[in-house]
């Protein structure tokens, strides 16, 4: 049985990165011979099997032919006569079209190893245009690899622009767009995802609420980067640094300033009420992409409350309590720490401010903990009805917040 390690496992190994998933291509076999060898079938659209001992995926070498619109509109042909080179030809980027034999020999017909060395993301061939999802995959790969110095090849960027201009991305389903976005938000450089899509004009198709932020000015004394789209990129990267791999925090960072695209021209570069204005485009974005409730709810809180958290020291104890309550922070305690992280990313995601201190975040978490320590059983009295208990609990929690503010936080170790 001729088997080869392929795809991301080879790519990451050659880059010196950890290899998490190992996929294999099998040449010259049939489903029947794979079953006879003890492999377990798992593929629905094409023949994929699990190794009986390692559990790793082994797919029969196959070709794909475009047969209908969309990223699933392909006819798959898997047969013993399909060569390894034919299988590699159907892949998206040269760096993913490298195979490795058991003895470490590379099969690299498209120069993927050379592109890895040059840090270039380049499409394999003209069939790239048959799958519009590959535009988003290119952007997601940039979110993962931009920190390693990768750039998109000019000819690949030109092809992506042509695909956008031809309306190819209209075929993408919300679920696929969300999956690629979520993957980018878990990566180290989500800004590269946004920038890649912006540069090929795809961002306005898949995330129009975000594209609308580019070119919108902000006050330079607060935002030296000025451009709101650039600020959003910086906030997303800062969120990824503060909470690595956390797509919920990443999504809130992405959406926190959507209202700035709706600021009337005569008010620029100020953005009065942008927190309230941002809620409608946020709801539209979440509804269209079918965002999970956890992502939507934290993004709502961040959009609505980030300026309040920035000026936390000016707020009264009752106002802080009500901010926490609006964010459902007493029933969902984790949300307040998440909100604090998003707000820190917003403050530090600005030109020249990456190393700025943000004491408001830790203070919000500390005051929240003080309020959360007070429970209904601590204030309930015989004969009290529900509303009375609720009001007594609110007063007690406000008192706890005020008491905590009068007590300096402990010095860090």
C-alpha positions in Angstrom: 0.0 0.0 0.0 1.5 3.3 -1.1 0.7 6.0 1.4 2.0 9.6 1.8 1.7 12.2 4.4 0.0 15.2 2.9 -1.3 18.7 3.4 -0.9 20.7 6.6 1.1 18.0 8.4 3.9 18.3 5.8 3.6 22.0 5.6 3.9 22.5 9.4 6.7 20.0 9.7 8.7 21.8 7.1 8.1 25.1 8.9 9.2 23.6 12.2 5.7 24.0 13.7 3.9 21.5 15.9 1.9 19.0 13.8 -1.5 18.3 15.2 -3.4 16.5 12.5 -1.8 13.9 10.2 -3.6 13.2 6.9 -2.5 10.6 4.4 -3.2 9.9 0.7 -3.4 6.3 -0.5 -2.5 5.5 -4.1 -3.5 2.4 -6.0 -6.2 1.1 -3.7 -10.0 0.7 -3.6 -12.6 1.0 -0.9 -12.7 -2.8 -0.8 -9.0 -3.2 -0.4 -9.0 -0.6 2.4 -11.7 -2.4 4.3 -9.9 -5.7 3.8 -6.8 -4.2 5.4 -8.9 -3.2 8.5 -9.4 0.5 7.8 -12.7 2.0 8.9 -14.8 4.1 6.5 -15.8 7.6 7.6 -16.0 9.7 4.4 -19.5 10.6 3.0 -18.5 12.6 -0.1 -15.4 10.7 -1.0 -13.5 7.6 0.3 -11.8 8.4 3.6 -10.8 5.8 6.2 -9.4 5.7 9.7 -6.3 3.6 10.4 -7.1 0.6 12.6 -4.3 1.4 15.0 -3.5 5.1 14.9 -6.9 6.5 14.0 -5.4 8.8 11.5 -7.2 9.7 8.3 -6.3 7.9 5.0 -8.0 9.2 1.8 -7.9 7.5 -1.5 -6.2 9.6 -4.2 -8.9 11.5 -6.1 -9.6 14.2 -8.6 -12.4 16.8 -8.5 -14.3 18.3 -11.4 -16.6 21.4 -11.0 -20.2 20.4 -11.7 -22.4 23.0 -10.0 -22.2 26.4 -8.3 -20.8 26.6 -4.7 -18.0 25.1 -2.8 -19.7 21.7 -2.8 -20.5 21.5 -6.5 -17.8 19.0 -7.4 -17.8 15.5 -8.9 -15.2 13.4 -7.0 -13.4 10.6 -8.8 -11.3 8.2 -6.6 -9.9 5.1 -8.3 -6.6 3.1 -8.3 -5.4 4.8 -11.5 -5.5 8.3 -9.9 -1.9 9.4 -9.3 -0.5 11.2 -6.4 0.4 14.1 -8.7 -3.3 14.3 -9.9 -4.4 14.4 -6.2 -2.0 17.2 -5.4 -3.2 19.2 -8.4 -6.7 19.6 -6.9 -5.4 21.3 -3.8 -5.6 25.0 -3.0 -2.2 26.4 -2.3 1.3 25.1 -3.2 2.3 24.9 0.5 -0.6 22.5 1.0 0.2 20.4 -2.1 3.3 18.7 -0.8 3.4 14.9 -0.1 6.0 13.1 2.0 6.8 9.4 1.6 7.6 7.2 4.6 11.3 7.7 4.1 11.0 11.5 4.2 11.2 12.0 0.4 9.1 14.9 -0.8 6.8 14.9 -3.8 6.4 18.5 -4.6 5.3 19.1 -8.2 4.1 22.7 -7.6 7.1 24.2 -5.7 5.4 24.3 -2.3 8.7 23.8 -0.5 10.2 26.7 -2.4 7.2 28.9 -1.5 7.5 27.9 2.2 11.1 29.0 2.1 10.1 32.3 0.4 7.0 32.7 2.8 4.6 33.0 -0.1 0.9 31.8 -0.3 0.4 30.9 -3.9 -2.5 29.0 -5.6 -1.7 25.7 -7.3 -3.4 26.3 -10.6 -6.3 27.7 -12.6 -8.8 25.4 -10.8 -8.5 27.7 -7.8 -11.3 29.8 -9.2 -13.8 26.9 -9.1 -14.1 27.2 -5.3 -15.0 30.6 -3.9 -14.3 29.4 -0.4 -10.6 29.5 -1.2 -10.7 33.3 -1.0 -11.6 33.0 2.6 -9.2 30.2 3.2 -6.4 32.4 1.8 -7.3 35.1 4.3 -7.5 32.6 7.2 -4.1 31.1 6.3 -2.7 34.7 6.4 -4.2 35.1 9.9 -2.3 32.0 10.9 1.0 32.6 9.0 1.4 36.4 8.7 3.5 36.3 11.9 5.9 34.0 10.1 6.4 36.5 7.3 4.0 35.1 4.7 2.4 37.3 2.0 -0.1 36.4 -0.7 1.5 36.0 -4.2 0.5 38.9 -6.5 -0.9 36.6 -9.1 -3.0 34.8 -6.4 -4.3 38.2 -5.1 -5.2 39.2 -8.7 -7.1 35.9 -9.1 -9.0 36.5 -5.8 -10.0 40.0 -7.0 -11.3 38.6 -10.2 -13.3 36.0 -8.3 -14.9 38.7 -6.2 -15.6 40.9 -9.2 -17.3 38.0 -11.0 -19.7 37.5 -8.0 -18.3 34.1 -7.1 -18.5 34.8 -3.3 -22.2 35.2 -3.4 -22.4 31.4 -3.5 -20.9 31.0 0.0 -23.2 29.9 2.8 -23.3 31.8 6.1 -22.1 28.7 7.9 -19.0 28.5 5.8 -18.3 32.2 6.2 -18.7 31.9 9.9 -16.4 28.8 10.1 -13.6 30.7 8.3 -14.1 33.8 10.4 -14.0 31.9 13.6 -10.9 30.1 12.5 -9.2 33.5 11.8 -10.3 34.9 15.1 -8.6 31.9 16.9 -5.4 32.6 15.0 -2.5 34.8 16.1 -3.1 37.6 13.5 -6.8 38.0 12.7 -6.0 41.5 11.3 -4.3 39.7 8.4 -7.6 38.0 7.6 -9.4 41.3 7.5 -6.6 43.0 5.5 -6.4 40.2 2.9 -10.2 40.3 2.3 -10.2 44.1 2.3 -7.4 44.2 -0.3 -9.1 41.8 -2.7 -12.5 43.6 -2.2 -14.1 40.5 -0.5 -14.6 42.0 2.9 -17.5 44.1 1.6 -19.2 40.9 0.4 -18.8 38.7 3.5 -18.5 41.3 6.3 -19.9 44.6 4.9 -20.4 46.0 8.4 -16.7 45.7 9.0 -15.7 46.9 5.5 -17.7 50.1 6.1 -15.2 51.1 8.9 -12.3 51.6 6.5 -11.6 55.2 5.7 -13.8 56.5 8.6 -11.6 59.0 10.5 -11.3 59.2 14.3 -9.8 61.9 16.5 -6.1 61.6 16.3 -5.5 62.5 19.9 -7.3 59.3 21.0 -6.6 57.3 17.9 -3.2 58.0 16.3 -4.0 55.4 13.6 -7.0 57.6 12.6 -8.7 55.0 10.3 -11.4 53.1 12.1 -10.8 50.0 9.9 -7.1 50.0 10.9 -8.1 50.4 14.5 -10.4 47.4 14.3 -7.5 45.3 12.8 -5.3 46.4 15.7 -7.9 45.6 18.3 -8.4 42.1 16.9 -4.7 41.4 17.0 -4.5 42.7 20.5 -7.4 40.6 21.6 -5.6 37.6 20.1 -2.5 38.4 22.1 -4.5 38.9 25.4 -6.7 35.8 24.9 -5.0 33.4 22.5 -7.4 31.2 20.6 -10.6 32.8 22.1 -12.9 33.4 19.2 -15.7 34.8 21.5 -13.5 37.6 22.7 -12.1 38.0 19.2 -15.6 38.5 17.7 -16.5 41.1 20.3 -13.3 42.9 19.5 -14.1 42.8 15.8 -17.6 44.2 16.3 -17.1 46.7 19.1 -17.0 49.8 16.9 -19.4 49.0 14.1 -21.4 52.1 15.0 -18.6 54.4 13.8 -19.5 53.6 10.2 -22.9 55.2 10.9 -21.6 58.5 12.3 -23.1 61.4 10.3 -20.4 63.1 8.2 -20.9 66.5 9.9 -20.0 64.9 13.2 -16.7 63.4 12.1 -14.1 62.7 13.4 -16.1 62.6 16.7 -18.3 59.5 17.1 -21.1 60.5 19.5 -23.4 57.7 20.4 -21.5 55.2 18.3 -22.0 52.6 21.0 -25.8 52.7 20.5 -25.6 53.0 16.7 -23.4 49.9 16.6 -26.1 47.6 17.9 -28.2 47.4 14.8 -25.4 46.5 12.4 -24.1 44.0 15.0 -27.6 42.3 15.1 -27.6 42.2 11.3 -24.2 40.6 11.2 -25.0 38.0 13.9 -28.3 37.1 12.2 -26.8 36.8 8.7 -23.9 34.6 9.9 -25.9 32.7 12.5 -23.4 33.6 15.2 -23.6 31.5 18.4 -25.4 33.2 21.3 -22.2 33.5 23.4 -20.5 35.4 20.7 -23.5 37.7 20.0 -24.1 38.4 23.7 -20.5 39.4 24.5 -20.3 41.5 21.3 -23.5 43.3 22.4 -22.0 44.1 25.8 -18.7 45.3 24.3 -20.4 47.4 21.7 -22.7 49.1 24.2 -20.4 49.4 27.3 -16.8 49.8 26.2 -16.7 53.6 26.8 -18.3 53.1 30.2 -15.6 50.6 31.1 -12.9 53.0 29.9 -14.2 55.7 32.3 -14.9 53.2 35.1 -13.2 55.5 37.7 -15.8 58.2 37.0 -18.9 55.9 37.5 -20.9 55.7 40.7 -21.3 52.4 42.4 -24.9 52.1 41.3 -23.9 52.7 37.7 -21.3 50.0 37.9 -23.8 47.6 39.3 -26.3 48.3 36.6 -23.6 47.9 33.9 -22.8 44.5 35.3 -26.5 43.6 35.4 -27.0 44.8 31.8 -24.3 42.4 30.7 -26.0 39.6 32.7 -22.8 39.4 34.8 -24.6 38.0 37.8 -26.0 35.0 36.0 -23.0 34.8 33.6 -20.1 35.8 35.7 -17.4 34.9 33.1 -18.7 37.6 30.8 -17.4 40.4 32.9 -13.8 39.2 32.7 -14.3 38.7 29.0 -15.7 42.3 28.6 -12.7 43.6 30.5 -10.3 41.9 28.1 -12.2 43.2 25.0 -12.0 46.8 26.5 -8.3 46.4 27.2 -7.8 45.3 23.6 -9.7 48.4 22.4 -7.6 50.7 24.5 -4.3 49.1 23.6 -5.2 48.4 19.9 -4.1 51.9 18.8 -0.9 53.2 17.2 1.8 53.6 19.9 -0.4 52.3 22.7 0.2 48.6 22.7 2.1 48.6 26.0 -0.3 51.0 27.8 -1.6 50.1 31.2 -5.3 49.4 31.5 -6.2 49.3 35.2 -9.9 49.6 34.4 -10.0 45.9 33.4 -8.7 44.5 36.6 -10.8 47.0 38.6 -14.0 46.0 36.9 -13.2 42.3 37.6 -12.5 43.2 41.3 -15.7 45.2 41.8 -17.7 42.5 40.0 -16.3 39.9 42.4 -17.2 42.0 45.4 -20.8 42.4 44.2 -21.1 38.8 43.2 -20.1 37.7 46.7 -23.5 39.1 48.0 -26.3 36.6 47.4 -30.0 36.7 47.8 -30.0 34.6 50.9 -27.8 37.3 52.5 -30.5 39.9 52.3 -33.8 38.0 52.3 -36.0 38.6 55.3 -39.2 36.7 56.4 -42.2 38.0 54.4 -40.2 39.6 51.6 -41.6 39.0 48.1 -39.5 38.5 45.0 -39.2 42.2 43.9 -38.4 43.3 47.5 -35.6 40.7 47.7 -34.3 41.9 44.3 -34.2 45.5 45.4 -32.5 44.6 48.7 -29.9 42.5 46.8 -29.2 45.4 44.4 -28.7 47.8 47.3 -26.4 45.4 49.1 -24.3 44.7 46.0 -24.0 48.5 45.4 -22.8 48.8 48.9 -20.3 46.0 48.4 -19.0 47.8 45.2 -18.6 51.1 47.1 -16.8 49.3 50.0 -14.4 47.6 47.6 -13.7 50.9 45.9 -12.7 52.4 49.3 -10.3 49.5 49.8 -7.2 49.6 47.6 -6.6 46.5 45.6 -3.7 44.3 46.9 -0.3 45.0 45.5 0.9 42.6 42.8 3.4 40.0 43.9 
